[in-house]
Amino acid sequence: MTLGLAVPFVDPAALVAWARRADAGPYVRIGVPDRIVYDNPETVVMLAAMAAVTERIRVQSEVVLAPLRDPVLLAKQSATLDRLSGGRFTLGLAVGAREDDFQAVGADYAGRGRRMDEQLATMRHIWAGEPVVDGVGPVGPAPISTGGPELLFGGFAPPALARVARWGAGYVCPAPPGYAGMLFDLVRRQWKDAGRSAEPLLVGQVNVALGPEPTVAQARASLLRYYAFAPELAAQSVNAMATTATEIRETVAAYRALGAHEVMLSCWSDDIGQVDRLADLLA
């Protein structure tokens, strides 16, 4: 089982340093979260900077909220990132769950799932070099990766999970191991029912903070601020955060027992020393 690292909401210039350090190993990918109404760097721009300063690690949106974006532009950005990174770009996607993001860009919140399915079809056409509109196109550049960048999907609802088998290469599970097993099993069944070969990439995700007490305190405060719109969820997220070596090892082992191929370690403190601490702990 491999490890990934999801970066915290900090200054973009600082995240370039996170990418350089993660590229030294043992991580196989580095993820950047996506929000609109929040103090975070724009995901695609940040990933381009990370791809430019790394050589080995995959760069991944963790995850892009597709219904907030124009699909033609997103497809072009993704193909550009795929080429810039030498095929190291993974497009992680989800529909989003915060209405303020949709209000900010004038997007329809209620119809976001339907819009995402339409977007995926459009992006596939673009990556295949087909016209988007009769007499218009194609839209370049062509991606290096056959069929377009690697696609992973996040979410909980059955329609969200069904997109893994229909469109994607795998699933990013934002649920703790006690709940993740059921979601992994559903993804596997849908994958088999769709006639897909091999198996989907299954990625567990855990919020972590490893370091001195100020690091842990900052991570908890960041989580509470991020989920301020849902106090109960905020409290649950803080309680579930793995903050000791034992908790982190046990959570990773639990995902491994469920058949996860990878675990994303989501950091919420700007303490960059966590990159090396987590690597030393789990490598």
Backbone torsions as a table, in degrees:
resi	resn	phi	psi	omega
1	MET	NA	139.7	-177.0
2	THR	-104.4	170.9	-177.5
3	LEU	-121.0	142.1	170.9
4	GLY	-122.7	166.0	-178.3
5	LEU	-132.6	124.9	174.9
6	ALA	-103.3	128.9	-171.9
7	VAL	-83.0	158.2	179.3
8	PRO	-80.9	173.6	176.1
9	PHE	-83.6	89.3	179.1
10	VAL	-135.3	-176.3	-177.2
11	ASP	-58.1	136.9	-178.2
12	PRO	-54.9	-40.9	-179.5
13	ALA	-61.6	-35.5	178.3
14	ALA	-66.9	-34.7	-177.8
15	LEU	-69.5	-24.8	173.5
16	VAL	-62.0	-39.5	177.5
17	ALA	-66.8	-37.8	175.2
18	TRP	-58.9	-43.5	-178.4
19	ALA	-63.8	-45.2	179.6
20	ARG	-59.4	-43.6	-177.3
21	ARG	-69.7	-40.4	178.9
22	ALA	-65.3	-31.1	-178.8
23	ASP	-64.1	-20.8	179.2
24	ALA	-73.8	-12.0	175.7
25	GLY	105.0	165.2	6.2
26	PRO	-93.3	10.8	-174.3
27	TYR	-68.9	145.5	178.8
28	VAL	-99.6	-15.2	177.2
29	ARG	-155.5	156.5	176.1
30	ILE	-126.8	131.1	-173.6
31	GLY	-111.8	146.5	178.4
32	VAL	-122.1	124.2	-179.9
33	PRO	-69.4	165.9	-178.8
34	ASP	-130.6	127.1	170.8
35	ARG	-149.3	161.4	173.8
36	ILE	-104.7	-57.6	-177.5
37	VAL	-88.8	71.3	178.7
38	TYR	-166.4	160.2	-177.8
39	ASP	-87.5	68.9	178.8
40	ASN	-131.1	153.6	176.4
41	PRO	-67.9	150.9	176.6
42	GLU	-64.0	131.9	-167.2
43	THR	-63.7	-49.3	-175.3
44	VAL	-65.9	-41.5	178.0
45	VAL	-61.9	-43.6	-179.0
46	MET	-64.2	-41.0	179.8
47	LEU	-65.7	-34.9	177.5
48	ALA	-63.3	-41.8	177.7
49	ALA	-63.9	-40.8	179.9
50	MET	-66.9	-40.3	179.5
51	ALA	-63.0	-33.6	-176.9
52	ALA	-71.7	-23.6	-176.6
53	VAL	-108.0	7.2	179.3
54	THR	-122.5	163.0	-178.5
55	GLU	-125.6	-27.1	-170.2
56	ARG	-115.8	-45.2	-170.0
57	ILE	-72.3	146.7	173.9
58	ARG	-78.2	145.0	175.7
59	VAL	-109.0	133.6	-170.2
60	GLN	-138.5	138.5	169.1
61	SER	-75.6	134.9	-167.9
62	GLU	-128.7	59.3	0.2
63	VAL	-128.3	154.0	175.4
64	VAL	-68.3	133.7	177.5
65	LEU	-88.2	89.4	-169.3
66	ALA	-56.3	-42.8	-176.4
67	PRO	-63.3	-11.7	177.4
68	LEU	-84.4	-5.5	-169.9
69	ARG	-124.3	154.2	174.5
70	ASP	-73.1	127.8	-173.9
71	PRO	-67.7	-32.6	179.9
72	VAL	-67.5	-45.0	178.3
73	LEU	-65.8	-41.7	179.2
74	LEU	-62.9	-39.7	178.0
75	ALA	-64.3	-40.8	179.3
76	LYS	-67.7	-43.1	177.0
77	GLN	-60.5	-43.7	-177.7
78	SER	-65.5	-42.0	178.1
79	ALA	-65.3	-38.0	177.5
80	THR	-63.7	-44.5	177.9
81	LEU	-64.0	-37.7	178.7
82	ASP	-61.1	-42.7	179.2
83	ARG	-72.5	-43.7	-179.6
84	LEU	-58.2	-37.6	-176.5
85	SER	-89.6	-2.7	-177.0
86	GLY	70.5	33.4	179.5
87	GLY	86.7	15.7	-177.6
88	ARG	-96.8	11.3	-176.5
89	PHE	-96.6	133.1	172.9
90	THR	-117.1	126.4	178.0
91	LEU	-93.7	99.8	173.7
92	GLY	-86.3	134.3	-172.8
93	LEU	-131.6	149.7	171.4
94	ALA	-156.3	167.9	-176.6
95	VAL	-86.1	-22.2	-177.7
96	GLY	91.5	154.7	-176.3
97	ALA	-137.7	8.0	-178.0
98	ARG	-115.0	116.8	-174.2
99	GLU	-63.9	-28.9	-177.5
100	ASP	-63.8	-32.8	176.0
101	ASP	-60.7	-41.4	-178.9
102	PHE	-71.3	-38.6	177.9
103	GLN	-63.3	-37.4	-176.7
104	ALA	-63.9	-34.0	-177.9
105	VAL	-105.9	3.6	179.1
106	GLY	71.2	31.1	-179.6
107	ALA	-97.0	155.7	-179.2
108	ASP	-81.7	115.7	-179.0
109	TYR	-73.3	-43.7	-175.0
110	ALA	-64.1	-33.5	-176.5
111	GLY	-99.8	22.3	-172.9
112	ARG	-66.2	-34.0	179.4
113	GLY	-67.4	-44.9	177.8
114	ARG	-62.8	-41.7	179.4
115	ARG	-62.5	-39.5	-179.3
116	MET	-63.6	-40.9	177.6
117	ASP	-61.5	-40.2	177.0
118	GLU	-64.9	-40.0	179.4
119	GLN	-62.6	-41.6	-178.5
120	LEU	-62.3	-41.5	177.2
121	ALA	-62.4	-42.8	179.6
122	THR	-62.9	-45.0	-178.3
123	MET	-65.6	-37.5	176.9
124	ARG	-61.3	-42.3	177.8
125	HIS	-60.5	-43.4	-178.8
126	ILE	-64.2	-46.9	-178.9
127	TRP	-65.6	-23.0	177.1
128	ALA	-84.6	-1.9	179.7
129	GLY	81.6	17.3	-179.0
130	GLU	-91.8	151.0	177.9
131	PRO	-61.9	143.3	177.2
132	VAL	-79.7	-40.1	177.8
133	VAL	-128.8	145.4	-179.9
134	ASP	-51.3	123.0	177.7
135	GLY	84.0	1.0	-179.0
136	VAL	-127.5	121.4	177.6
137	GLY	127.1	-172.8	0.0
138	PRO	-75.6	169.1	177.5
139	VAL	-100.7	120.8	178.2
140	GLY	-105.3	178.6	3.3
141	PRO	-81.6	160.5	175.4
142	ALA	-73.2	136.1	178.1
143	PRO	-68.5	154.1	174.4
144	ILE	-71.2	-42.9	-177.0
145	SER	-70.8	131.4	-179.3
146	THR	-59.4	125.3	179.3
147	GLY	82.1	-2.0	-178.8
148	GLY	109.4	175.2	-179.2
149	PRO	-60.3	157.2	173.2
150	GLU	-57.1	132.4	-179.4
151	LEU	-112.1	125.9	171.8
152	LEU	-121.2	149.4	-178.1
153	PHE	-123.5	143.3	174.4
154	GLY	-113.3	166.2	178.7
155	GLY	135.9	177.4	-178.0
156	PHE	-123.1	-35.7	-172.5
157	ALA	-70.6	148.0	178.9
158	PRO	-51.6	-42.5	178.1
159	PRO	-61.1	-35.4	178.0
160	ALA	-66.4	-42.3	-179.8
161	LEU	-68.8	-32.0	-179.5
162	ALA	-63.5	-25.0	179.6
163	ARG	-67.6	-23.9	178.3
164	VAL	-59.8	-51.4	-177.7
165	ALA	-70.1	-33.9	-176.2
166	ARG	-77.9	-39.3	-170.0
167	TRP	-123.4	-24.7	-161.9
168	GLY	-109.3	-176.5	175.6
169	ALA	-105.6	-16.9	-178.4
170	GLY	-179.1	-172.6	-170.5
171	TYR	-131.4	130.9	172.8
172	VAL	-100.8	115.2	-174.3
173	CYS	-99.3	112.2	-179.6
174	PRO	-88.5	22.5	-177.5
175	ALA	-109.1	152.2	177.6
176	PRO	-66.8	161.2	-176.4
177	PRO	-53.1	-34.4	-178.8
178	GLY	-62.5	-22.2	179.9
179	TYR	-110.3	-23.7	-174.4
180	ALA	-65.4	-32.5	-177.6
181	GLY	-57.6	-43.7	178.8
182	MET	-62.9	-40.8	-179.9
183	LEU	-69.0	-41.6	176.6
184	PHE	-59.8	-43.5	-179.4
185	ASP	-62.3	-40.0	179.0
186	LEU	-65.2	-42.6	178.4
187	VAL	-62.1	-41.8	179.1
188	ARG	-63.4	-42.7	179.5
189	ARG	-64.1	-44.7	179.9
190	GLN	-63.9	-36.9	178.4
191	TRP	-62.9	-46.7	179.6
192	LYS	-66.0	-42.7	-179.8
193	ASP	-63.5	-28.9	179.5
194	ALA	-80.9	-3.1	178.7
195	GLY	77.4	20.2	179.5
196	ARG	-76.5	143.3	179.0
197	SER	-85.4	172.5	-178.9
198	ALA	53.7	-133.5	179.0
199	GLU	-152.7	158.6	-179.8
200	PRO	-72.6	149.6	172.0
201	LEU	-72.6	122.5	-178.1
202	LEU	-110.6	120.7	-174.9
203	VAL	-121.1	120.3	173.1
204	GLY	-86.3	155.7	-178.9
205	GLN	-135.8	131.2	-178.8
206	VAL	-136.5	134.8	174.8
207	ASN	-76.6	131.2	-176.0
208	VAL	-134.3	157.4	169.9
209	ALA	-151.7	113.3	-176.1
210	LEU	-125.0	113.5	-179.4
211	GLY	159.8	-163.0	179.2
212	PRO	-66.9	168.2	-175.4
213	GLU	-55.4	-39.2	177.2
214	PRO	-59.4	-34.8	177.5
215	THR	-64.4	-46.5	-179.9
216	VAL	-66.0	-42.7	-179.7
217	ALA	-62.8	-41.1	179.1
218	GLN	-65.4	-40.3	179.1
219	ALA	-63.1	-43.5	179.0
220	ARG	-63.4	-42.4	179.1
221	ALA	-63.7	-38.0	178.8
222	SER	-65.3	-41.8	178.0
223	LEU	-63.8	-44.1	179.0
224	LEU	-62.1	-39.6	179.1
225	ARG	-68.3	-40.5	-177.6
226	TYR	-65.5	-39.4	-178.1
227	TYR	-102.0	28.0	-178.4
228	ALA	-61.0	-25.8	-179.9
229	PHE	-70.2	-16.8	-178.4
230	ALA	-137.1	83.8	-173.7
231	PRO	-54.5	-38.3	-179.4
232	GLU	-65.9	-43.4	177.9
233	LEU	-64.5	-38.3	178.8
234	ALA	-60.3	-46.7	179.8
235	ALA	-63.2	-41.6	178.9
236	GLN	-63.1	-41.2	-178.6
237	SER	-65.2	-41.3	178.6
238	VAL	-65.4	-42.8	-179.4
239	ASN	-65.5	-31.5	-177.5
240	ALA	-86.1	-12.0	-178.9
241	MET	-60.9	134.3	178.4
242	ALA	-87.6	119.1	-172.8
243	THR	-124.9	4.7	176.4
244	THR	-127.8	161.1	179.0
245	ALA	-58.0	-41.7	-179.7
246	THR	-64.4	-46.4	-179.2
247	GLU	-61.8	-41.5	-178.7
248	ILE	-67.1	-46.2	178.5
249	ARG	-60.5	-44.0	-177.8
250	GLU	-65.7	-38.5	179.4
251	THR	-66.9	-44.3	178.0
252	VAL	-61.9	-42.3	178.6
253	ALA	-63.5	-36.4	179.1
254	ALA	-65.6	-41.3	176.3
255	TYR	-64.3	-40.0	178.8
256	ARG	-60.7	-41.0	179.7
257	ALA	-64.5	-26.9	178.6
258	LEU	-82.2	-5.5	179.7
259	GLY	94.8	13.3	177.3
260	ALA	-64.1	141.1	178.3
261	HIS	-89.6	-19.3	-175.3
262	GLU	-155.3	153.5	172.9
263	VAL	-126.8	127.4	174.6
264	MET	-91.9	125.6	178.3
265	LEU	-97.4	109.1	-175.3
266	SER	-93.2	115.3	-178.4
267	CYS	-94.6	141.4	-178.4
268	TRP	-121.3	-0.6	175.4
269	SER	-110.0	150.7	-179.9
270	ASP	-82.4	8.7	178.1
271	ASP	-70.4	99.4	-175.5
272	ILE	-68.1	-17.5	176.6
273	GLY	-60.5	-18.2	177.9
274	GLN	-62.8	-28.8	179.9
275	VAL	-56.4	-47.8	-179.0
276	ASP	-77.6	-38.5	180.0
277	ARG	-60.4	-45.8	179.8
278	LEU	-65.5	-38.8	178.2
279	ALA	-62.9	-45.7	179.5
280	ASP	-63.3	-36.8	-177.5
281	LEU	-69.2	-38.1	-168.4
282	LEU	-112.4	-13.9	-177.1
283	ALA	-66.2	NA	NA
